[in-house]
Amino acid sequence: MSKTAFIYPGQGAQVPGMGADFYQNHSGAKTLFDQAGERLGLDMNALCFEKNELLDLTEYTQAALVTTCLAMTRAVNEAGLFPDMTAGLSLGEYCAIAAAGGMDELDAIYLVRRRGLLMQNTVPAGVGSMCAVLGMDAADIENVIGSMEGVTIANYNCPGQIVITGYRGAVEEAAKKLSDAGAKRTAMLNVSGPFHSPLLTGAGEELGREIEKITLHSLKLPYVSNVTAETVTDIADTKPLLEKQIYSPVKWMQSMKTMIADGVDTFVEIGPGRTLNSFLRRISRDVTVCNIAKWEDVDNVVKALKERV
């Protein structure tokens, strides 16, 4: 049986102006932007819609991106398109959980605001870093860095694109060793910390205390966890998984394979950019991949998918 999944991007997808057309054209999206700004005490409209320096700062990026993606989801749902499963890359997992009914939208936005602050401030600036490794199998990367201290894998994005994380010196040393071992290219990332590394274990524990402040709801449909790449159906599993997610590798490639094995043949990426689309095309050529980033995309995607039925 054919299944559809909604998937949500992570940090790096943000762009000035994201969601502005949804704010202008959809009352539910407008309401969510306004309510998110009130909940956080931020000018969410200026943050998302206008060119500014704050949007690329982790403490602001995460709340802005999740607000945008969930506002878009409201419009997609009203157009009659609903998923059978959800997933999100890193902070996008909060969108996935909200879309699956596991937490209220405003609570998801509140949590990623706290998460962004924790991720930005737990490790002093300059101590940690991240590096993309291109054109090398994950197993080969694991073999090279497995015996090294202070560096681990942060993201299994897709075949040929893995990200490593940890102490800056260790990451730079690992990048050199990986290049020598046959990586096509390594690129240090312009990020404010060693995300998804054991250095953020304390941030995960603090995030767990923040999660205690909100109410989680029984899931209406399953989502796939970044930490395990397994389907989650019991909301009781969500809190410990979100705690671990902040300092564990993001198993995105494995998560997509899990969804495909479960019968998902149509993926709808909701949010700015097409990053997850590009990852999926390298994971499987046998699935349909759509993107909703602009207001006009909603009708176009819904119409195209209805015509396939």
TATA-V718895 format. One record per residue. N is the residue number from 1. RES is the residue in three letters. PHI is phi in radians with two decimals (* if undefined). PSI is psi in degrees with one decimal (* if undefined). NEAR is the number of other C-alpha atoms within 8 Angstrom. Layout:
n->N res->RES phi->PHI psi->PSI near->NEAR
n->N res->RES phi->PHI psi->PSI near->NEAR
This chain:
n->1 res->MET phi->* psi->134.3 near->3
n->2 res->SER phi->-1.20 psi->136.8 near->7
n->3 res->LYS phi->-2.25 psi->151.5 near->11
n->4 res->THR phi->-2.03 psi->137.2 near->13
n->5 res->ALA phi->-2.09 psi->140.9 near->13
n->6 res->PHE phi->-1.66 psi->131.5 near->13
n->7 res->ILE phi->-2.21 psi->146.7 near->15
n->8 res->TYR phi->-2.21 psi->136.2 near->16
n->9 res->PRO phi->-1.32 psi->165.8 near->16
n->10 res->GLY phi->-1.85 psi->-170.1 near->10
n->11 res->GLN phi->-1.02 psi->138.2 near->11
n->12 res->GLY phi->1.99 psi->-20.7 near->5
n->13 res->ALA phi->-1.43 psi->-16.9 near->11
n->14 res->GLN phi->-1.09 psi->141.1 near->12
n->15 res->VAL phi->-2.51 psi->145.1 near->8
n->16 res->PRO phi->-1.02 psi->138.0 near->11
n->17 res->GLY phi->1.65 psi->-6.5 near->9
n->18 res->MET phi->-1.09 psi->130.2 near->12
n->19 res->GLY phi->1.46 psi->-6.2 near->14
n->20 res->ALA phi->-1.09 psi->-37.9 near->10
n->21 res->ASP phi->-1.22 psi->-30.6 near->9
n->22 res->PHE phi->-1.22 psi->-40.2 near->14
n->23 res->TYR phi->-1.03 psi->-39.1 near->11
n->24 res->GLN phi->-1.35 psi->-27.7 near->8
n->25 res->ASN phi->-1.93 psi->-10.7 near->7
n->26 res->HIS phi->-2.34 psi->120.5 near->9
n->27 res->SER phi->-1.12 psi->-37.1 near->8
n->28 res->GLY phi->-1.15 psi->-39.6 near->9
n->29 res->ALA phi->-1.15 psi->-43.6 near->14
n->30 res->LYS phi->-1.03 psi->-45.2 near->12
n->31 res->THR phi->-1.05 psi->-42.0 near->8
n->32 res->LEU phi->-1.16 psi->-43.3 near->11
n->33 res->PHE phi->-1.02 psi->-45.4 near->14
n->34 res->ASP phi->-1.14 psi->-44.6 near->10
n->35 res->GLN phi->-1.17 psi->-37.2 near->9
n->36 res->ALA phi->-1.10 psi->-42.3 near->13
n->37 res->GLY phi->-1.06 psi->-41.5 near->12
n->38 res->GLU phi->-1.16 psi->-42.4 near->8
n->39 res->ARG phi->-1.11 psi->-39.1 near->9
n->40 res->LEU phi->-1.67 psi->-12.2 near->8
n->41 res->GLY phi->1.23 psi->33.1 near->6
n->42 res->LEU phi->-2.12 psi->153.1 near->8
n->43 res->ASP phi->-1.47 psi->83.9 near->7
n->44 res->MET phi->-1.11 psi->-34.0 near->11
n->45 res->ASN phi->-1.12 psi->-46.1 near->11
n->46 res->ALA phi->-1.14 psi->-38.4 near->7
n->47 res->LEU phi->-1.11 psi->-43.5 near->13
n->48 res->CYS phi->-1.55 psi->-36.1 near->16
n->49 res->PHE phi->-1.67 psi->-22.9 near->11
n->50 res->GLU phi->-1.91 psi->150.3 near->9
n->51 res->LYS phi->-1.18 psi->126.1 near->8
n->52 res->ASN phi->-2.77 psi->164.3 near->7
n->53 res->GLU phi->-1.47 psi->-16.5 near->6
n->54 res->LEU phi->-1.31 psi->-29.7 near->8
n->55 res->LEU phi->-1.03 psi->-29.2 near->14
n->56 res->ASP phi->-1.64 psi->4.8 near->9
n->57 res->LEU phi->-1.56 psi->128.1 near->9
n->58 res->THR phi->-0.86 psi->-40.7 near->13
n->59 res->GLU phi->-1.14 psi->-20.9 near->14
n->60 res->TYR phi->-1.84 psi->-35.1 near->12
n->61 res->THR phi->-0.95 psi->-46.6 near->14
n->62 res->GLN phi->-1.13 psi->-46.0 near->14
n->63 res->ALA phi->-1.16 psi->-38.8 near->13
n->64 res->ALA phi->-1.12 psi->-43.7 near->12
n->65 res->LEU phi->-1.23 psi->-41.6 near->12
n->66 res->VAL phi->-1.17 psi->-40.3 near->15
n->67 res->THR phi->-1.02 psi->-46.0 near->12
n->68 res->THR phi->-1.08 psi->-47.5 near->13
n->69 res->CYS phi->-1.15 psi->-38.6 near->14
n->70 res->LEU phi->-1.28 psi->-32.4 near->12
n->71 res->ALA phi->-1.12 psi->-42.7 near->15
n->72 res->MET phi->-1.07 psi->-40.0 near->14
n->73 res->THR phi->-1.08 psi->-37.4 near->10
n->74 res->ARG phi->-1.00 psi->-44.1 near->10
n->75 res->ALA phi->-1.18 psi->-39.1 near->13
n->76 res->VAL phi->-1.12 psi->-44.4 near->11
n->77 res->ASN phi->-1.09 psi->-42.0 near->9
n->78 res->GLU phi->-1.13 psi->-27.2 near->7
n->79 res->ALA phi->-1.37 psi->-3.6 near->9
n->80 res->GLY phi->1.73 psi->12.4 near->7
n->81 res->LEU phi->-1.91 psi->124.1 near->8
n->82 res->PHE phi->-2.30 psi->150.9 near->7
n->83 res->PRO phi->-1.60 psi->164.2 near->9
n->84 res->ASP phi->-1.67 psi->-25.2 near->9
n->85 res->MET phi->-2.60 psi->164.2 near->14
n->86 res->THR phi->-2.42 psi->161.8 near->16
n->87 res->ALA phi->-2.80 psi->156.8 near->16
n->88 res->GLY phi->-2.59 psi->142.8 near->15
n->89 res->LEU phi->-1.42 psi->117.6 near->13
n->90 res->SER phi->0.98 psi->-116.3 near->12
n->91 res->LEU phi->-1.09 psi->-22.4 near->13
n->92 res->GLY phi->-1.07 psi->-17.8 near->14
n->93 res->GLU phi->-1.14 psi->-26.8 near->13
n->94 res->TYR phi->-1.19 psi->-37.1 near->11
n->95 res->CYS phi->-1.09 psi->-43.1 near->15
n->96 res->ALA phi->-1.07 psi->-42.6 near->15
n->97 res->ILE phi->-1.17 psi->-43.0 near->13
n->98 res->ALA phi->-1.10 psi->-43.1 near->12
n->99 res->ALA phi->-1.15 psi->-25.4 near->10
n->100 res->ALA phi->-1.53 psi->0.9 near->13
n->101 res->GLY phi->1.56 psi->6.1 near->12
n->102 res->GLY phi->-1.40 psi->-21.0 near->13
n->103 res->MET phi->-2.67 psi->154.1 near->11
n->104 res->ASP phi->-1.17 psi->150.1 near->9
n->105 res->GLU phi->-1.00 psi->-46.0 near->9
n->106 res->LEU phi->-1.18 psi->-30.3 near->10
n->107 res->ASP phi->-1.21 psi->-38.5 near->9
n->108 res->ALA phi->-1.09 psi->-42.0 near->13
n->109 res->ILE phi->-1.16 psi->-41.4 near->12
n->110 res->TYR phi->-1.06 psi->-45.2 near->11
n->111 res->LEU phi->-1.12 psi->-40.6 near->11
n->112 res->VAL phi->-1.29 psi->-24.2 near->13
n->113 res->ARG phi->-1.11 psi->-46.7 near->13
n->114 res->ARG phi->-1.14 psi->-41.3 near->11
n->115 res->ARG phi->-1.05 psi->-44.5 near->12
n->116 res->GLY phi->-1.07 psi->-41.7 near->14
n->117 res->LEU phi->-1.11 psi->-42.9 near->10
n->118 res->LEU phi->-1.14 psi->-42.9 near->12
n->119 res->MET phi->-1.18 psi->-32.9 near->15
n->120 res->GLN phi->-1.37 psi->-32.2 near->11
n->121 res->ASN phi->-1.87 psi->-11.1 near->8
n->122 res->THR phi->-1.18 psi->-41.5 near->9
n->123 res->VAL phi->-1.90 psi->127.6 near->12
n->124 res->PRO phi->-0.98 psi->145.0 near->8
n->125 res->ALA phi->-0.97 psi->136.1 near->8
n->126 res->GLY phi->1.60 psi->-14.9 near->8
n->127 res->VAL phi->-1.32 psi->-40.5 near->9
n->128 res->GLY phi->-2.06 psi->167.6 near->14
n->129 res->SER phi->-2.80 psi->177.4 near->17
n->130 res->MET phi->-2.41 psi->157.1 near->17
n->131 res->CYS phi->-2.56 psi->131.6 near->13
n->132 res->ALA phi->-1.46 psi->136.1 near->12
n->133 res->VAL phi->-2.05 psi->118.0 near->17
n->134 res->LEU phi->-1.95 psi->144.1 near->11
n->135 res->GLY phi->1.28 psi->31.8 near->10
n->136 res->MET phi->-2.51 psi->137.7 near->14
n->137 res->ASP phi->-1.17 psi->147.1 near->8
n->138 res->ALA phi->-1.01 psi->-41.4 near->10
n->139 res->ALA phi->-1.08 psi->-38.3 near->6
n->140 res->ASP phi->-1.20 psi->-37.7 near->8
n->141 res->ILE phi->-1.12 psi->-44.4 near->10
n->142 res->GLU phi->-1.04 psi->-38.6 near->9
n->143 res->ASN phi->-1.13 psi->-37.8 near->8
n->144 res->VAL phi->-1.27 psi->-44.7 near->12
n->145 res->ILE phi->-1.66 psi->-6.4 near->10
n->146 res->GLY phi->-1.00 psi->-32.8 near->7
n->147 res->SER phi->-1.69 psi->1.2 near->6
n->148 res->MET phi->-1.55 psi->145.6 near->9
n->149 res->GLU phi->-1.59 psi->141.8 near->5
n->150 res->GLY phi->1.44 psi->9.8 near->8
n->151 res->VAL phi->-2.49 psi->135.3 near->14
n->152 res->THR phi->-2.49 psi->173.1 near->10
n->153 res->ILE phi->-1.42 psi->133.9 near->12
n->154 res->ALA phi->-1.72 psi->-42.9 near->14
n->155 res->ASN phi->-2.44 psi->127.6 near->12
n->156 res->TYR phi->-1.71 psi->87.0 near->16
n->157 res->ASN phi->-1.34 psi->-52.1 near->12
n->158 res->CYS phi->-2.94 psi->168.7 near->12
n->159 res->PRO phi->-0.96 psi->126.9 near->13
n->160 res->GLY phi->1.51 psi->2.3 near->10
n->161 res->GLN phi->-2.47 psi->101.7 near->12
n->162 res->ILE phi->-2.16 psi->146.9 near->16
n->163 res->VAL phi->-2.04 psi->134.8 near->13
n->164 res->ILE phi->-1.89 psi->160.8 near->14
n->165 res->THR phi->-2.61 psi->159.9 near->17
n->166 res->GLY phi->2.53 psi->-156.8 near->17
n->167 res->TYR phi->-1.09 psi->140.7 near->12
n->168 res->ARG phi->-0.96 psi->-48.8 near->11
n->169 res->GLY phi->-1.06 psi->-40.9 near->6
n->170 res->ALA phi->-1.18 psi->-38.7 near->12
n->171 res->VAL phi->-1.16 psi->-42.7 near->16
n->172 res->GLU phi->-1.13 psi->-39.6 near->8
n->173 res->GLU phi->-1.14 psi->-41.7 near->8
n->174 res->ALA phi->-1.11 psi->-40.2 near->12
n->175 res->ALA phi->-1.04 psi->-41.5 near->11
n->176 res->LYS phi->-1.14 psi->-44.9 near->8
n->177 res->LYS phi->-1.11 psi->-37.8 near->9
n->178 res->LEU phi->-1.19 psi->-38.5 near->13
n->179 res->SER phi->-1.09 psi->-43.3 near->11
n->180 res->ASP phi->-1.14 psi->-28.9 near->7
n->181 res->ALA phi->-1.50 psi->-3.4 near->7
n->182 res->GLY phi->2.11 psi->3.2 near->7
n->183 res->ALA phi->-1.05 psi->136.7 near->12
n->184 res->LYS phi->-1.13 psi->-36.9 near->9
n->185 res->ARG phi->-2.85 psi->146.5 near->8
n->186 res->THR phi->-2.19 psi->143.8 near->12
n->187 res->ALA phi->-2.47 psi->115.9 near->7
n->188 res->MET phi->-1.13 psi->136.9 near->8
n->189 res->LEU phi->-1.66 psi->146.1 near->8
n->190 res->ASN phi->-1.51 psi->77.0 near->5
n->191 res->VAL phi->-2.18 psi->162.3 near->7
n->192 res->SER phi->-1.61 psi->1.6 near->11
n->193 res->GLY phi->-2.98 psi->174.2 near->14
n->194 res->PRO phi->-1.50 psi->71.4 near->15
n->195 res->PHE phi->-1.10 psi->149.5 near->13
n->196 res->HIS phi->0.98 psi->39.0 near->14
n->197 res->SER phi->-2.15 psi->161.0 near->17
n->198 res->PRO phi->-1.02 psi->-17.1 near->8
n->199 res->LEU phi->-1.11 psi->-17.2 near->9
n->200 res->LEU phi->-1.81 psi->19.1 near->15
n->201 res->THR phi->-1.02 psi->-42.4 near->11
n->202 res->GLY phi->-1.09 psi->-35.7 near->8
n->203 res->ALA phi->-1.14 psi->-37.4 near->13
n->204 res->GLY phi->-1.11 psi->-41.2 near->14
n->205 res->GLU phi->-1.14 psi->-40.9 near->9
n->206 res->GLU phi->-1.17 psi->-38.5 near->9
n->207 res->LEU phi->-1.08 psi->-37.1 near->13
n->208 res->GLY phi->-1.01 psi->-37.5 near->12
n->209 res->ARG phi->-1.20 psi->-32.5 near->8
n->210 res->GLU phi->-1.20 psi->-39.0 near->10
n->211 res->ILE phi->-1.10 psi->-31.4 near->9
n->212 res->GLU phi->-1.07 psi->-21.2 near->7
n->213 res->LYS phi->-1.41 psi->-13.4 near->6
n->214 res->ILE phi->-1.97 psi->166.1 near->7
n->215 res->THR phi->-1.74 psi->123.3 near->6
n->216 res->LEU phi->-1.62 psi->146.5 near->8
n->217 res->HIS phi->-2.01 psi->156.7 near->8
n->218 res->SER phi->-1.01 psi->137.7 near->8
n->219 res->LEU phi->-1.24 psi->136.8 near->11
n->220 res->LYS phi->-1.50 psi->-22.2 near->7
n->221 res->LEU phi->-2.70 psi->161.2 near->10
n->222 res->PRO phi->-1.36 psi->155.2 near->12
n->223 res->TYR phi->-2.26 psi->163.8 near->13
n->224 res->VAL phi->-1.89 psi->129.5 near->14
n->225 res->SER phi->-1.39 psi->137.1 near->13
n->226 res->ASN phi->-1.06 psi->-36.0 near->15
n->227 res->VAL phi->-1.25 psi->-43.4 near->11
n->228 res->THR phi->-1.86 psi->-17.4 near->6
n->229 res->ALA phi->1.03 psi->28.9 near->12
n->230 res->GLU phi->-2.06 psi->156.5 near->8
n->231 res->THR phi->-1.27 psi->133.9 near->9
n->232 res->VAL phi->-1.87 psi->125.3 near->11
n->233 res->THR phi->-2.11 psi->-16.2 near->8
n->234 res->ASP phi->-1.91 psi->118.0 near->8
n->235 res->ILE phi->-1.08 psi->-20.4 near->12
n->236 res->ALA phi->-1.10 psi->-22.1 near->5
n->237 res->ASP phi->-1.42 psi->-14.4 near->8
n->238 res->THR phi->-1.19 psi->-47.2 near->9
n->239 res->LYS phi->-1.03 psi->-53.1 near->10
n->240 res->PRO phi->-1.10 psi->-31.9 near->8
n->241 res->LEU phi->-1.22 psi->-39.6 near->10
n->242 res->LEU phi->-1.19 psi->-33.8 near->10
n->243 res->GLU phi->-1.08 psi->-47.6 near->12
n->244 res->LYS phi->-1.21 psi->-31.9 near->11
n->245 res->GLN phi->-1.02 psi->-33.1 near->14
n->246 res->ILE phi->-1.21 psi->-22.3 near->15
n->247 res->TYR phi->-2.17 psi->12.2 near->15
n->248 res->SER phi->-1.99 psi->159.1 near->11
n->249 res->PRO phi->-1.09 psi->143.2 near->13
n->250 res->VAL phi->-1.51 psi->110.9 near->14
n->251 res->LYS phi->-1.60 psi->66.1 near->13
n->252 res->TRP phi->-1.24 psi->-47.3 near->13
n->253 res->MET phi->-1.01 psi->-44.1 near->12
n->254 res->GLN phi->-1.16 psi->-35.5 near->9
n->255 res->SER phi->-1.12 psi->-41.5 near->14
n->256 res->MET phi->-1.15 psi->-37.5 near->10
n->257 res->LYS phi->-1.14 psi->-36.0 near->9
n->258 res->THR phi->-1.07 psi->-44.8 near->12
n->259 res->MET phi->-1.17 psi->-40.7 near->11
n->260 res->ILE phi->-1.11 psi->-41.4 near->9
n->261 res->ALA phi->-1.13 psi->-26.1 near->7
n->262 res->ASP phi->-1.52 psi->3.7 near->6
n->263 res->GLY phi->1.83 psi->2.5 near->9
n->264 res->VAL phi->-1.27 psi->122.6 near->13
n->265 res->ASP phi->-2.14 psi->-0.7 near->11
n->266 res->THR phi->-2.33 psi->122.4 near->12
n->267 res->PHE phi->-2.02 psi->130.4 near->13
n->268 res->VAL phi->-2.01 psi->109.6 near->12
n->269 res->GLU phi->-1.45 psi->121.8 near->15
n->270 res->ILE phi->-1.95 psi->113.8 near->14
n->271 res->GLY phi->2.50 psi->170.4 near->14
n->272 res->PRO phi->-1.14 psi->148.1 near->13
n->273 res->GLY phi->1.46 psi->-179.5 near->7
n->274 res->ARG phi->-2.37 psi->29.1 near->8
n->275 res->THR phi->-1.05 psi->-47.7 near->8
n->276 res->LEU phi->-1.20 psi->-32.1 near->10
n->277 res->ASN phi->-1.01 psi->-46.9 near->11
n->278 res->SER phi->-1.17 psi->-36.9 near->8
n->279 res->PHE phi->-1.09 psi->-46.5 near->11
n->280 res->LEU phi->-1.10 psi->-37.1 near->12
n->281 res->ARG phi->-1.16 psi->-21.1 near->9
n->282 res->ARG phi->-1.61 psi->-15.9 near->9
n->283 res->ILE phi->-1.52 psi->-41.6 near->11
n->284 res->SER phi->-2.70 psi->135.8 near->7
n->285 res->ARG phi->-1.68 psi->3.5 near->7
n->286 res->ASP phi->-1.76 psi->10.6 near->5
n->287 res->VAL phi->-2.09 psi->157.5 near->9
n->288 res->THR phi->-1.59 psi->131.1 near->7
n->289 res->VAL phi->-2.16 psi->125.3 near->11
n->290 res->CYS phi->-2.14 psi->160.4 near->10
n->291 res->ASN phi->-2.34 psi->133.8 near->12
n->292 res->ILE phi->-2.09 psi->102.0 near->14
n->293 res->ALA phi->-2.13 psi->-23.4 near->11
n->294 res->LYS phi->-2.14 psi->161.1 near->10
n->295 res->TRP phi->-1.00 psi->-42.4 near->9
n->296 res->GLU phi->-1.20 psi->-18.9 near->6
n->297 res->ASP phi->-1.14 psi->-28.7 near->10
n->298 res->VAL phi->-1.04 psi->-56.4 near->12
n->299 res->ASP phi->-1.12 psi->-39.4 near->8
n->300 res->ASN phi->-1.11 psi->-44.6 near->8
n->301 res->VAL phi->-1.23 psi->-45.7 near->11
n->302 res->VAL phi->-1.04 psi->-43.8 near->11
n->303 res->LYS phi->-1.11 psi->-44.5 near->8
n->304 res->ALA phi->-1.12 psi->-39.2 near->8
n->305 res->LEU phi->-1.30 psi->-33.2 near->8
n->306 res->LYS phi->-1.16 psi->-34.6 near->7
n->307 res->GLU phi->-1.22 psi->-21.2 near->6
n->308 res->ARG phi->-1.38 psi->-21.4 near->5
n->309 res->VAL phi->-1.22 psi->* near->4
